[in-house]
Amino acid sequence: MFDVIIRRFLFNMWAAITMDFLALSEEARTLNAKEKMSINPQGYKLSDRTGKLTAEDLLPHNTSAGPETKEFLLKVIDVLLDFIKATNDRNEKVLEFHHPEDMKRLLDLDVPDAAVPLQQLIQDCATTLKYQVKTGHPHFFNQLSTGLDLVSMAGEWLTATANTNMFTYEIAPVFILMENVVLTKMREIIGWNCGDSILAPGGSISNLYAFLAARHKMFPNYKEHGAKCLPGELVMFTSDQSHYSVKSCASVGGLGTDNCIIISSDAAGRMIPSELERAIIEHKNRGEIPFFVSATAGTTVLGAFDPLMEIGDICQKYGLWLHVDAAWGGGLLMSKKYRHPRLTGIERSLRLLSRDLQYVFPKQMYLDIVRDIETHREYWIHEVYRNVVEILNDICTKLDRNIKKIIEISADSVTWNPHKLMGALLQCSTIHFKEDGLLISCNQMSAEYLFMTDKLYDISYDTGDKVIQCGRHNDIFKLWLQWRSKGTDGFGKTIDTLMDLAHYQVRRIKAQPDKFYLIMEPECVNVSFWYIPKRLRGVPHSQDKENELAKICPIIKGKMMESGVINCGGIECPSESVGCTITEKTAENITLYKYSRTCYDANGNVTLHKEEDLPNPNPGISIDTFSRVGGEPTEEEKREAEYWRNWGEEQTKLWRDWGKRQEKYWENWRIAQQRDLDILSANLASNLRNIFTRNFPFY
């Protein structure tokens, strides 16, 4: 409290000298937010008796300490619930920022020799959360976070309580079955009817699993004999926008980073297929062995999607493994609205279906089917073809042909992180393979003391020998519980909302071209833009101007981080991720508003100014808040504050009404489209059955 008094004193002196209205209100907002911090480490008191106990006095050490154990845990829950409440309060700061050395002085991080009392442990919990970034806050826009899902969080609490290792069915029967069900469902959504999957500790390890499986598939003896069994030097390929973990695979896997060939991308951040093919041919001519391509579906910075169909054609042509790193963009697989064309090709059924049918069916029948595909191509690309594939499967079974030839898959493996766009709690990363049995073949070590073959249940449910780790955290329950709470359709609506919010922010940026420069149209929820300070407005766009803008944005980000009001992502080309779970159209306004209101030049000098045409985007924070700490406002200031309050309320109502109208319009549109798709699907299936009946009397 003393530091707040000192700050008020200095603030009043400064205000008397400058009388800068915007600066006053900005500082007042910061002071008000600081005083409002709801996590007070001193505010959680155990009873005197329990507070003096230590962990040795609780269960399981003391079997008669049930009441004390309950009191301690309930107090911990109080701390957690207050943090959850603060996380969802727009008037709360996103973080209480301190530089590392200052933070060390604020915290007691010592690990003592003697046990500390329970009251101190409660205080430690509260202190930790007080200074922790609220990653679920509506104003947290930093890397690849989508807010706090309470059901997933409840699942994580249960997971911690169960404290289960995931290596055998014997230890984790319920969780192993859950994992099978959820991963099978995810493969079906990708477009695979078979295969294998596993939950891994993060997308980087998921990508490593794909790399190891690809090498094992091409050179199965490498597992026992190492590099000496290789007929030449292996090379792999990825784009210059891919995640650094792909290059790390080359290092960890023994190839060396020089053998991870970087393919250039286009202006939108997508890998250029012609450059990939040129590089493959070049390295083959050198006598090297191209074996692995990692395409990206949702790059970290720009949210770009590599052209999977074209890359898949190249991989098939030269016999390379295609891995799709959809750690970020994989969530769009849940959206019928946004899955295509971004992820078209991840399952690759359409193109190969029309091309390879000639090897299975008579010529006229093949031509009939191809003609139908070309006539209704947009429907085949989506969901309708799955009904047809079932018919083809039935026919091919009677013909004793291999249906896999027809529905050959392009991607051999896919990384997909539900802890990103789907909003599951960290960490929750999955790796999927189209070929069943490859994980166990690649990684199995047959440790008999864990993976005995004479168990009383089906040992195929044991997952420990499929992975490179032994102990594996239970990451499935929080996802399973969250999926139950939303349903597959609910996930789709969530993804649609996030994408709609990104498009909304783009419209807001385009509406203020003098203040903001949109770097490119987003494919995902990453919206990349620059703030244009007054001194650069009206200056023709050039490389020199871009260089200046690139210097300004990191300074703005740093100042916002220090104030604790907003935490956003930003690099030389700042990328704002609007993935937070937002229910109102105010959080994106806040981001643009803060960029305009708190402006700094390239040297870091504050240039606070009044933007007449930029309203207060958050009516919940009054413009005249400064009056509580800096004296009474003038009549002119009161009138201006009242004007902006009324304006904000009016705009909020207009946006809400607009949102309701849009929601109703699109819902009706979706119903109509689904009805048309259902009719067309039935007609297609009927036409194909007639075609098959004419050609195959036994059908």
N, C-alpha and C positions, 0 to 999 in steps of 0.2 A: 504494500500500500504506500510505503514511503516513496518508492521510485515513481509511483503515479502522481503523488503530490508535487515532487520535484519537476516532473514533466509538465504538469499543469502550470506551474509557476513560469517555467521557461517558455511554454507555449503562449501564455498570456502576454509576456514581454514581446515575443516575436510578433504576435498578432497585432499588438498596439502599434508596432513599427510598420508592418507591411500592409495590414488591412486588406489582404488578398482574400476575397470571398471564397474562391474555390480552394485555395490552400488551407484556409481555416476549416472548411467543411471536411476536406480530405483528412487532415490531421485529427479532427474530432472523431471521425469515423474510426480511425485507427485506435484512438484512446478508448472509445466506447467499446470496440470489439475486444480490446485487451482486458478491460474491466469485466466483460461479460463471460470470460472463459469459465465454462461450467465445471471443468475438472479441477477441483480444489483438493490437493493431496491431503490437506489437514481436515477435510470435511467428512471423512469416512472413519467413524469410531467404532471399534469393537467394545464389548463390555470390559471393564477393568480386568476381570479375571482372565477372560479369553485373550485379551490383548497382550498379556504378559507371558502367555504360553509360547512354546515353539512347535515346529512341525513334528517333533518327536512325541508331543502330547496328543496328537490327533490320530485318527484312523490312518493306516492299519496298525500303527505302533501301539496305540492304546485303544483296545476294543470297547471300552466304556465311555469313549469321548465322542459319542454320536452328536449330542447337542452342540458341543464346541466346534466340531467339524462342520456341521450345518451352518452355524453362525459365521464361520470364516468364509465358507464358499458363497453364502448369500451376500456377504459384504463385497466379495470379488465381483459377483454378478451386478451389484449396484454400480460399481465402478464401470463395468462394461456397458451397462444400459445407459448411463450418463454420457459415455463416449459416443454411443450410437445416436443418442438424441442430439448431441452437439454436432455430430457428423452431418446430420440432416437439417441443421439450422442454417439458413442462408446468412443470418446475421453473425454467425460465428466465424472466426478466422480459420483459414485452411491449415495454418501452422503457426506455431510460436517460434519464429526463426532465430537462431543464434549461431554464430560461427563456431567451428569445432572446439577451439580452445576455450571460448566462453561457455560452451555447453559442458565441457569437462568440469568447470568450476561450479556450475549449477547443480550437477548430479553427483550423487554418491555412488560411484561405480565399483567400489572396493568389494572384493570377494573375501570375507573375513574368515578367521580360523574358527571362531565360535558362532553358534547359531544365533540369528537375530530373532526378536519376538515377532509374533504374528501381526501386531499392529504396525510394525515397521514394514512388513511384507505388503500389507494393504496400501500403505503410503507409497511404497516403491511402485506398485501397480498403477496407482493414480498418477504419480509423477511421470512414469514412462509414457502414459497416454496423453498427458498434458503437452508434452513436447514432441509427440509423434505427429507426422503429417496425416491429416484426415483424408485418406485416399478415396473415401466414398462421398466426400463433400460435393455439392452441386457445382462448386467453383474449382474443383480439381480437374484440370484438363491435361495432366502430364501423360507420359507415355503409356498408351495401350491399357488404360484402366477404364472400367465401365461401372464404377460405383460399388455399393455394398448391397448384396442380395441377402436379406435376412434369413431366408430359408436355407440357402447354401451355408450361411454362417452357423445356423443351428445344426446343420449336418456336420460341420467341422468340430463343433463342441462335442457332439456325440462320438465322433471319430477319436478325438483326444481322450475321451473317457474310456472308450473300448481299448485303445492303445494296442492295436492289432498289427502284426506283420502280415504281409500279403504273399508270402512265398508258397504256402500250401493250403489246400482245402481243409486239411486237418486243423489248421490254426484259425482260418478265416472263412468258414463255410458260407455264411450269408453274403459277405462282401465279395467273395469270389464269384458267386452266382450273379450278383448285381453287376459286376464288371463284365461278365459274359453277355448279359442282356443289353447293357448300354452300348458296349463296343460293337456288338452285332447290329444294333439299330443305327449307329453312326456309319458303319460300312454300307448299310442299305441306303442311307441318305446320300452317301457319295455316289452310289450306283453299282455297288458290288454285291453279288449274291453269295459270295464265299470269301475266304481269306482269313486273316488273323490280325490281332491288334493287342496293344498293351498300353497301360498308363505309365508314363515316364516322368522323371523329375525335371520337367521343363522342356521347352521346344528345342533347345540346343541338343539335349540328349536324344530327343526324338529324331532329330536330323542325323545324329551319329548312328542310331540304330539303322536308319535307311542306308547310310553309307556302308556299314558293315555287312548288311544283308546283300547289297548290290555286289560287293566284292566277293562274298561267299557264293552267291549264285553263279557268277562267272568263273571263279576259281575256288572250288570247294576244298582243294588241298591246302589253301593258304592257312586255314585254321590250324593245321598240324605242322606244316613245314615252313610257313612264313614266306618272305619275299623270294626265296630261292626257287620256288616253284613257278614264278611268273616268267612268261616268255619275253617280257619287255617291260618298259616303264609305264605304269598306269597314270592316266590323266583324267581329271574331272572338270566339269564346266558349270559356271553359274554367272549371274549377271552382276554388274557393278552396283546394283541397288539391293542385292540380296543381304540377308542377315549375316553378320560376321561369323556365326557359328558354322556356316557351311565351309568357309575357309579353314576354320578350326578343325573340322573333320579331317582335312588333308594333313594337318599337323599331328593330331592325335593318332590318326590311322597309319602314320608312317610314310605317307606319300611325299610330304613336304609341301609347304604353301606355294612353292614355284610351280607345282604340278596341279594347282587349282587355277584353271584358266578363266580369267575374267572376261565376260562378253559384254560389250557396250550395250547401252539401252537407248531408247529414243527419248524425245523431249518429255514424254509423259512418264518416263521411268520404267518402261516395259522392255524386256529383252528383245533384241532384234534377231529374228530367226535366221536370216541370211548370214549374219555375222557368226551365229552359232555353227551353222553348217560349214562355213568357210574355215573356222577354227578346227572343227573335227577333221576335215579333209587334210588340213595342213599338218596336224599332229599325227594322223595316220601315215602320211607320206614320210614323216620323220622316223617311222618305225615304232612309235609309241602306241599305247593301247587305250583309246578313249572308252570309258565304261560307265560313266555316271554323269547325269545332268540334273541339276537342282533348279527347277523353276519356282518362282515365287508367286503366290496368290495373296496379294496384300503386302506390299513392301512396308518396312518400318516407318520410313519418312514420308513418302508420297502416297502410300496406300495403293500402289500400282499393281495390276494383274498381268503377268506375262501371258502371251498368246499360247495357250496350252494346246490347241488343236495343231497349230503349225509346228510347235516344238515336238509334239507327240509324233507327227509324221516323220520328222528328222530322226528322232530316237529309234523309231521302228525301222527306218531305212538303213541305219548304220548299226543296229543291234545294241543300243545303249539303254541302260536303266534310266527311267524317268521318275524322279522324285518331285513331288509338289509340296513345297513348304507353305502350307496354308495356316500356319500358326495364328496369324492375325486375321486374314480374310476368310478362313474356313467357316466362320460364323454365318457368312452369307449363304452357305449351303442350306440353311434353315429357312431362307426367304424365297418364296415363289416369285416375288416381285423383283428381287435384285440378284438372284443366283445367276441368271443368264443376262448378258453374255459373259460376265466376269469370269465365271468358273465353268463355262461351257468347254467340254473337252476333258474334264477331270475323269469322267467315266468312259468317254470316247465310243459310245455305242453307235451313234448315227452314221458317221462316215464309213466306218469299217463294215457296218451292216450292209450298206448299199454296195460296197465294193466286193465283199467276200461271199455274198450270196451266190454269185455265179459258180462258185466251186461246190455248191451244195444242191442247188435247184436247177431244173431244166431252164433253157434259155428264155423261153417265152414267159414263164413264171417269174424269173429273175427280172425281166424287163418290166413286167406289170408292177412288181413291188417297188422297183427303183422309180418308176413313173409316179407312183403314189407318194413316195418319199419326197420327190422333187416338188410335187404339186402342193403338199401340205408340210413343207419343211419346217416352218416355225413351230408347228405342233409336235412334230416328231422330236425336235430338239428338247422339248420340255418333258412332260410326264407321260404323254400318250404312248410313246414307244414301248413303255414297260409292259402294257397289256399285250402288245404285238409280240414282244420277245417271249412272253409266256406261250403264245400260240406257236411261234417258231420252235421253241424248246420242245413242245409236244410233238410237232412234226418230225424234228430231228431225232428225237428219241425213237420214234417208230422207224426212221430210216437208219438207225444205228450210226448216226454221225455225231461228231463232237461239237456240241453247241458252243464250246469256248471259242471255236474258230470263228463263229459268227459274231459273238459279242466280245471280241478281244478288247481288253482294256488298255488304254494308253498309259496312264500313270501306274507305276509299279508300287509306289508307296506314297502316303499322304500324312503330313504332320498337321494336326488340328488341335488348337488350344482352347478348350471351353472356358478357361479363366480369362480370356480376352473378350471378344465381342459377346459371348454368351453370358458373361458376368458371374461365372462360378468363382468361388474364392480360390486364391492362390494356394498351392499350385495345382493345376489340373491340365495336364498335357497328354495328348494321345498320339500314337503312331500306328498307322494302318497299312497292311500289306494285302495285295490282291491274291497272293499265293499262300495257301494254308501250309503250315509245317515249316516254313522258312525260318521263323524265329527260333524254334527249338533246334533245328539243324545247325543254325549259325552259332548259337550261344550255349548250347547244352554242354555241361561238364560232368553230369552224372555223379554228383557227390552223394554217396550211398548213405551217409549219416543224416541226410535231410530228405533225399528223394528216393526212398526205397521203392522197389517195384512190387513188393508183396503186401501192400496196404489193402485194407478191406473195402476201399472205394475205388472208383475209376480215377486213376492217377493222371489222366489227361487234364483234369481240373487243376492240377498243381502248376502254378505259373512261374515258380522260382527259377527253373532251369531254362526258361525262355529269355531271361534278361541277364545283363552283364553285372547287375548288382545282386546282392543276396537279400539283405533287408530292404523291403520296399514299403513306403508309406501308403496308408489307405487314402487314396485320393478319389475314390469312387462314390462314397456314400453322399458327400455333399452335392455331387453332380446328379446322382440318382434322385435324391430328395428334391432338388431344385427342378429337375425334369418333371417329376410327379406334380409339383406345385404349379408349373406353367403349362405343361403339355407341349407337344411338338408345335402346335399352332401358336401357342403363347410365345415360344422362342421366335417364331417367324414374325409375329407382331412386334416383338422387342427390336429385332434387327431392322424391320421396316421403319420403326420410330427413330432409331439412331440415324439411319440414312436420311430420313426426312429432315431431321434436325441439322444434319450437315448441309443439305440443300438450302435450308432456311438461312443458315449462317452465310452461305455463298450469296444469297439474295441480299442480305444485309450489307455485305461487303461491296457488292456491285452498286448498291444504292448510294454509296458514299465514295465514289471513285477518287475524289480529291484527297481523302484521308487514308484509304486503304488500297493496296494493289494485290489482286488475286493472282497468285503465281501460276496456277493451272486449275482446270476443272477437276474436282476430286472424283475418283472411282470408288473410294471407300469413305470412311468418316474422318479421314485426315484432311483438314482444310488448311492449306498452306498459303500464307499471305504476309505482306509487309505493311507496317504502319508508315505513313508518309508524314513527316513533321512539316510544319508550316513553311520552313525555309526551303523545302524541296518541292512544294506544291507548285504546279505549273511548269516545272522543269521537264523537258522532254525525256522520255524513258531511254536510258542508255546503260552500258555496263558500268560506267562511273557512278551513275545514280544507284544502281543495284548494289555496288560495293558500299556506298554510304548507308543505304537502308540496312544492309547486312550488319553494319557496325552498331546501328541504333537499337535493333530489336533485342539483342542479348542484354543490353543495358536496361531496357524496359523490363525484361523478364526478371532480372536481378532485383530491381527496385520493387516489383510486385511481390517477389518472393520474400524480401525483407519486411515488407508491410504485412505479409501473411494473408492478404485478402484473396489473392488468386494464385494458383500454382499451375503453370502451363508448360507444355513442351516447346522447345525451341532450339534450333541449331542455326548455322549460317543462313539457311533458308527456313525460317521458323515454321513449324507445323503444329497447328492447333487441332487437337483431337477432341471432338465433341461427343465422345462415347459415353459420357456420364449418363446415368439413368435420370433423365430430366422429365418432369411432368408439365413444366411451364416454359414459355419461350423467353425467359429472362436471363438464363445463365450465359447464352451466347452474347446477348446484348451487353452483359457485364464485361465480357472479355473485350469487346470492341470499345466499350465505354472507357475501361481502364487504360487501354492503349492511347485513347485520345486525351483523357483527363490528366494522366500522369506521364508527361512527355519529357524526354531527355535527349539532348543533342549528342553528337558523336563523342564529345569529351566528357559526357556524364553530367553536364550542368542541368539543373532543374529548369524547365521552361513551362511552369504551370500557366495555363491560359484559359480563357472562357470560350467555350464552344457553344455559340448561340443555338445552333441547329441540332445539337446532340443532347437529347433529353436524359434525365436520370432514368436508367433502365430498371432500377429496382425500387419501386415505390415504398417498399418496406423500410428503406433507409432514408430518412428525411434529409433534404438538403440543408435544413437549418439546425441540424444536430449540434453544430458548434455552439449554439446558445447555452447549452447545458454546462459548458466548461469555459466559455470565453465571454460571458456577459450577454445582455439582451441584444438581439439583432435590430438593425434600423428598420423603419417602415418599408423602405424600398426593398430591403433584403427579405422581409416577411412576405411582401407581395410577390416577389420573384419565386420564393420558396413555395407559396401557395399555388402559383401558376404551374410550376413543374409537378407539384403533387397532383393537381387536377388533370394535367396532361398525362401523367403516368397512369392514373386510374382509367382515363378514357382509352389510352392505347392498350392497356391490359385487357379491358373489356372487348375492344375491337378484335384483338388477336385471338381471344378465347372464342368469340363468336365465329371468326373466320375458321379457326381450327375445327369447330364443331361442324360447320358446313362442309369443309374439305373431307372430314372423316366420313360424313354421311355419303358424300359424292363417291368417294373411292370405295366405300363398302358396297354401294350399289353397283359400281363398275366391276368390282371383283366377283360379285354374285353373277352378273351377266356373263362375264368372261368364263367363269367356271361352268355355267350352264352350256355355253357354246362348246367348251372343251369336252364336256361330258357327251354332248350329242355327236361331235366329230369323232371322239374316241370310239363310241359305239358303232358309228358308220365305218370307220377304218377297220375295226375288228371284224365287222360283218363282211366287208369287201375282201379282206384277207382270207377269211374262212371260205368264202366262195371261190377265191383263186385256188386255195389249197384243195378244196373239194373237187374242182375240175381236174386238177393234176394228180391227185392222190385219192382214188376211190375209197381206200380203206380209212380215210380220215373221218 
